[in-house]
Amino acid sequence: MRVAVVGAGVGGLVTAASLALEGVRCTVFERSGGPPDVGGGIQIAPNGARVLHRLGLGPALRAVATRPAAVELRRWQDGRLIGRTELGPAAEERYGVPYYALRRTDLSRMLLHAVEARCGAGTVQFGQQCVGLDESPYGVRLRFAGGQAHDADIAVGADGIHSVVRRALAGDAPRFTGHTVYRALIPVARLPWLSGPHRITVWLGPRQHCVCYPVGRSGAVNLVATVESDHSPEGFTRGDAGRLADAYQGWHTNVRRMLAAADHLVHHGLFDRTPLRGWHRGRIVVVGDAAHPMLPFLAQGATQAIEDAATLAACVRDPGGLARYEALRRPRVDRVVAAVRERAVRMHLPDGPRQRQRDRELAGAQLSDQDWLYGWDHPPRSRTEPSDVDPDHRAVPDADGGAAAPRPSGVAG
Ligand SMILES: Cc1cc2nc3c(=O)[nH]c(=O)nc-3n(C[C@H](O)[C@H](O)[C@H](O)COP(=O)(O)OP(=O)(O)OC[C@H]3O[C@@H](n4cnc5c(N)ncnc54)[C@H](O)[C@@H]3O)c2cc1C
């Protein structure tokens, strides 16, 4: 089976590495000229970490990522603690794998290394922008901007929210959600008030919120400040520090100091799409943001792409495997997207009775509330035995034994 993956983001690279575990080789086509130099940080919750550990990335993650002790929710003007959910050892004990936070570049690098180690150098072809696909009963042909073509049995669109592959399935377009984000990595030395155990801090206020967390051993803190707005900047632009400071007038001094400490802000809009009616057609299938973009309010977009990738790899060799993949993933992703949409409203409530009710509920929040989300486990492996790759071959040594640790009973799957 020849599989072509479009896009070497988290979804594309985890698809390639997971396919290799199933004995299926693929080629990944990425439009950027080299490994994407995507800045900023990313949280990988246990449901994604479980897949990455199974790919042998446990030691690499432990080496570079932070394992935040908790998520703290705070009031916007006075920084008062609204609620705290333990992560750290509590999450590791409950779900068998940690909750990680790391730099996106580190994640991208380790995934690329894993793909090349399992599938060989050259599996990821950079500088290849897919511009369209033609399907026939015998295969699917990918067309590229330079005029080249590549034939495959299955094409996987892992090409993000502006997916070209998705066009083969639907005629929709991304729409601006009315949120823009300012992002930066800030040296932790500039934020002395952040000392103490690593944690994810979220300040909630009317129409906006602000998140920060240390990202691994890099000595940097990831900042994401969200602002509601009628307009989106064109693409990714340099953020205007003055406008951001104005937007956060009256917010707690730690927030304002942190915004002032960011000397290279990236500003962009957030986009969404209407849910796809079908995630596959014939030989074409989508994963990650190409299938189901979601606002970052639950820090689950990349993690859901990881779940998609593992599920697709487990199904792809079976007859009707793409339909099975969609049937396994769809109810799960619909639930996550619904939770994100609800959160988008609740996180930005104006001060008043609804906000006070929300804060009372958040004060009682516990890690076990997230069992349905973080407790997800891999689907059963493909029914067909892998042919040409030893599934136990681990090019990246894994101190975790290459598999997720057993989960306690009662955790939702
Ligand atoms: C502010 C913010 C914070 C976030 N924080 C988190 C978080 O903490 N945790 C989390 O799980 N998620 C988070 N997310 C969501 C996460 O970033 C996305 O859901 C995730 O990156 C989607 O991965 P993907 O592989 O599907 O797509 P992408 O990451 O968009 O990757 C797509 C890849 O395809 C390539 N590509 C695109 N078009 C083509 C083409 N035509 N031909 C070839 N290549 C192409 C692109 O260059 C890119 O490399 C956050 C998002 C935002 C905006």
The ligand as an SDF file (V2000), in Angstrom:
LIG
                    3D

 53 58  0  0  0  0  0  0  0  0999 V2000
   -2.7890   29.9060   20.0100 C   0  0  0  0  0  0  0  0  0  0  0  0
   -2.9200   28.4190   19.8470 C   0  0  0  0  0  0  0  0  0  0  0  0
   -2.5270   27.5720   20.8610 C   0  0  0  0  0  0  0  0  0  0  0  0
   -2.6750   26.1970   20.7200 C   0  0  0  0  0  0  0  0  0  0  0  0
   -2.2940   25.3960   21.7490 N   0  0  0  0  0  0  0  0  0  0  0  0
   -2.4600   24.0580   21.6410 C   0  0  0  0  0  0  0  0  0  0  0  0
   -2.0760   23.2100   22.7080 C   0  0  0  0  0  0  0  0  0  0  0  0
   -1.5180   23.6600   23.7280 O   0  0  0  0  0  0  0  0  0  0  0  0
   -2.2860   21.8660   22.5720 N   0  0  0  0  0  0  0  0  0  0  0  0
   -2.8700   21.3280   21.4490 C   0  0  0  0  0  0  0  0  0  0  0  0
   -3.0610   20.1040   21.3950 O   0  0  0  0  0  0  0  0  0  0  0  0
   -3.2520   22.1320   20.4220 N   0  0  0  0  0  0  0  0  0  0  0  0
   -3.0470   23.4670   20.4790 C   0  0  0  0  0  0  0  0  0  0  0  0
   -3.4010   24.2730   19.4320 N   0  0  0  0  0  0  0  0  0  0  0  0
   -3.9750   23.6840   18.2030 C   0  0  0  0  0  0  0  0  0  0  0  0
   -2.8770   23.1190   17.3160 C   0  0  0  0  0  0  0  0  0  0  0  0
   -1.8970   24.0820   17.0510 O   0  0  0  0  0  0  0  0  0  0  0  0
   -3.4680   22.6300   15.9940 C   0  0  0  0  0  0  0  0  0  0  0  0
   -4.6940   21.9820   16.2060 O   0  0  0  0  0  0  0  0  0  0  0  0
   -2.4880   21.6580   15.3530 C   0  0  0  0  0  0  0  0  0  0  0  0
   -1.3130   22.3370   14.9920 O   0  0  0  0  0  0  0  0  0  0  0  0
   -3.1010   20.9890   14.1340 C   0  0  0  0  0  0  0  0  0  0  0  0
   -2.1360   20.1050   13.6090 O   0  0  0  0  0  0  0  0  0  0  0  0
   -2.2400   19.6390   12.0850 P   0  0  0  0  0  0  0  0  0  0  0  0
   -1.0590   18.7610   11.8570 O   0  0  0  0  0  0  0  0  0  0  0  0
   -3.5980   19.1280   11.8030 O   0  0  0  0  0  0  0  0  0  0  0  0
   -2.1030   20.9860   11.2310 O   0  0  0  0  0  0  0  0  0  0  0  0
   -0.9150   22.0360   11.1650 P   0  0  0  0  0  0  0  0  0  0  0  0
   -0.1780   22.1140   12.4310 O   0  0  0  0  0  0  0  0  0  0  0  0
   -1.5320   23.2980   10.6360 O   0  0  0  0  0  0  0  0  0  0  0  0
    0.0750   21.4380   10.0750 O   0  0  0  0  0  0  0  0  0  0  0  0
   -0.2460   21.4550    8.6960 C   0  0  0  0  0  0  0  0  0  0  0  0
    1.0420   21.2760    7.9090 C   0  0  0  0  0  0  0  0  0  0  0  0
    0.7000   21.1490    6.5230 O   0  0  0  0  0  0  0  0  0  0  0  0
    1.5150   21.9940    5.7520 C   0  0  0  0  0  0  0  0  0  0  0  0
    0.7260   22.3290    4.5440 N   0  0  0  0  0  0  0  0  0  0  0  0
   -0.3550   23.1250    4.4620 C   0  0  0  0  0  0  0  0  0  0  0  0
   -0.8190   23.1580    3.2050 N   0  0  0  0  0  0  0  0  0  0  0  0
   -0.0070   22.3610    2.4860 C   0  0  0  0  0  0  0  0  0  0  0  0
    0.0090   21.9900    1.1030 C   0  0  0  0  0  0  0  0  0  0  0  0
   -0.9030   22.4540    0.2450 N   0  0  0  0  0  0  0  0  0  0  0  0
    0.9860   21.1400    0.6720 N   0  0  0  0  0  0  0  0  0  0  0  0
    1.9330   20.6510    1.5550 C   0  0  0  0  0  0  0  0  0  0  0  0
    1.9560   20.9940    2.8700 N   0  0  0  0  0  0  0  0  0  0  0  0
    0.9880   21.8200    3.3260 C   0  0  0  0  0  0  0  0  0  0  0  0
    1.7950   23.1850    6.6470 C   0  0  0  0  0  0  0  0  0  0  0  0
    2.9530   23.8900    6.2430 O   0  0  0  0  0  0  0  0  0  0  0  0
    1.9600   22.4980    7.9990 C   0  0  0  0  0  0  0  0  0  0  0  0
    3.2900   22.0780    8.2160 O   0  0  0  0  0  0  0  0  0  0  0  0
   -3.2430   25.6630   19.5330 C   0  0  0  0  0  0  0  0  0  0  0  0
   -3.6100   26.5060   18.4900 C   0  0  0  0  0  0  0  0  0  0  0  0
   -3.4430   27.8670   18.6360 C   0  0  0  0  0  0  0  0  0  0  0  0
   -3.8670   28.7720   17.5040 C   0  0  0  0  0  0  0  0  0  0  0  0
  1  2  1  0
  2  3  1  0
  2 52  2  0
  3  4  2  0
  4  5  1  0
  4 50  1  0
  5  6  2  0
  6  7  1  0
  6 13  1  0
  7  8  2  0
  7  9  1  0
  9 10  1  0
 10 11  2  0
 10 12  1  0
 12 13  2  0
 13 14  1  0
 14 15  1  0
 14 50  1  0
 15 16  1  0
 16 17  1  0
 16 18  1  0
 18 19  1  0
 18 20  1  0
 20 21  1  0
 20 22  1  0
 22 23  1  0
 23 24  1  0
 24 25  2  0
 24 26  1  0
 24 27  1  0
 27 28  1  0
 28 29  2  0
 28 30  1  0
 28 31  1  0
 31 32  1  0
 32 33  1  0
 33 34  1  0
 33 48  1  0
 34 35  1  0
 35 36  1  0
 35 46  1  0
 36 37  1  0
 36 45  1  0
 37 38  2  0
 38 39  1  0
 39 40  1  0
 39 45  2  0
 40 41  1  0
 40 42  2  0
 42 43  1  0
 43 44  2  0
 44 45  1  0
 46 47  1  0
 46 48  1  0
 48 49  1  0
 50 51  2  0
 51 52  1  0
 52 53  1  0
M  END
$$$$
